[in-house]
Amino acid sequence: MCIGIVARPKRADKDKYGETKQRYQIMLTETASNELDKVSEELGITRSELVEKAIRQGLLNQVKLDPSEMGDD
């Protein structure tokens, strides 16, 4: 039996935004997930980085809801 020693992953360093990233979970439809994959691949960045950039560039402020979509989700 061969036992290998694997180095423990080091703690995440602060990224270019001066913060360490935390793990969060979101739920998406398959369509939204596929679009996220497509755009992140086209830009050559991770899904995580695409979401980070969208938030930091204020794209969430451009989202508009139709009154019929407003509810207690």
C-alpha positions in Angstrom: 0.0 0.0 0.0 1.4 3.4 -1.0 0.5 6.4 1.1 1.1 9.8 -0.4 1.3 13.1 1.5 -0.7 15.9 0.0 0.0 19.5 1.0 -3.0 21.1 2.6 -4.3 23.9 0.5 -3.1 27.3 1.8 -5.6 29.9 2.8 -6.8 32.1 0.0 -4.8 35.2 -0.5 -6.5 38.5 -1.0 -7.3 39.0 -4.7 -7.1 42.0 -6.9 -10.0 43.6 -5.0 -8.1 43.5 -1.7 -10.5 40.9 -0.2 -10.5 37.1 0.1 -13.3 35.4 -1.6 -15.9 33.4 0.4 -17.9 30.5 -0.9 -21.6 31.2 -1.5 -24.3 29.1 -3.2 -26.9 30.3 -5.6 -29.6 28.5 -7.5 -30.1 29.2 -11.3 -32.2 27.7 -14.0 -30.3 25.5 -16.5 -30.8 28.3 -19.1 -29.2 30.9 -16.9 -26.3 28.5 -15.9 -25.6 27.8 -19.6 -25.5 31.5 -20.4 -23.2 32.1 -17.5 -20.9 29.3 -18.8 -21.0 30.7 -22.4 -20.2 34.3 -21.5 -17.5 33.3 -19.0 -15.9 31.0 -21.6 -16.0 33.7 -24.3 -14.3 36.2 -21.9 -11.8 33.6 -20.7 -12.7 34.1 -17.0 -14.3 31.9 -14.4 -18.1 32.0 -13.6 -17.1 33.5 -10.2 -15.1 36.3 -11.8 -17.9 37.0 -14.2 -20.4 37.4 -11.4 -17.9 39.5 -9.4 -17.3 41.8 -12.4 -21.1 42.2 -13.1 -21.7 43.2 -9.5 -18.7 45.6 -9.3 -19.6 47.3 -12.6 -23.1 48.1 -11.4 -24.9 45.7 -13.8 -27.3 44.6 -11.0 -28.6 48.2 -10.8 -29.8 47.8 -14.4 -32.1 44.9 -13.6 -35.7 46.0 -13.7 -38.7 43.9 -12.5 -42.1 44.0 -14.0 -44.7 44.6 -11.2 -46.1 41.1 -11.9 -42.7 39.6 -11.0 -42.6 41.2 -7.6 -43.5 38.7 -4.9 -42.3 36.9 -1.8 -39.6 34.5 -3.3 
